[in-house]
Amino acid sequence: MKIGINWHLRFREEIKVYKEELELTQMQLGIALRKLKKYENNNTGSTGNGKDNNVIKLSGRIYTKRD
């Protein structure tokens, strides 16, 4: 790259391009995070209702000292 009279202008244009790329990437990341959050909320548990239904609830006492 040859530096001439308008080197400052060229660098500002490059910075502008990189800022636009960064904005686009941040928007895509935000969309992906929202989709991931929605997917995780919808698919937690066996029924897909957002609740963890795979937890086994014990009924009664658990005796740790047995004969």
CORLIN-V856290 format. One record per helix or strand. SS is the DSSP state (H for helix, E for strand). FROM is the first residue (numbers start at 1). LEN is the number of residues. Records with the same first field share a line. If there is no record, write none. Layout:
BEGIN
SS->FROM-LEN  FROM-LEN
END
This chain:
BEGIN
H->7-36
END
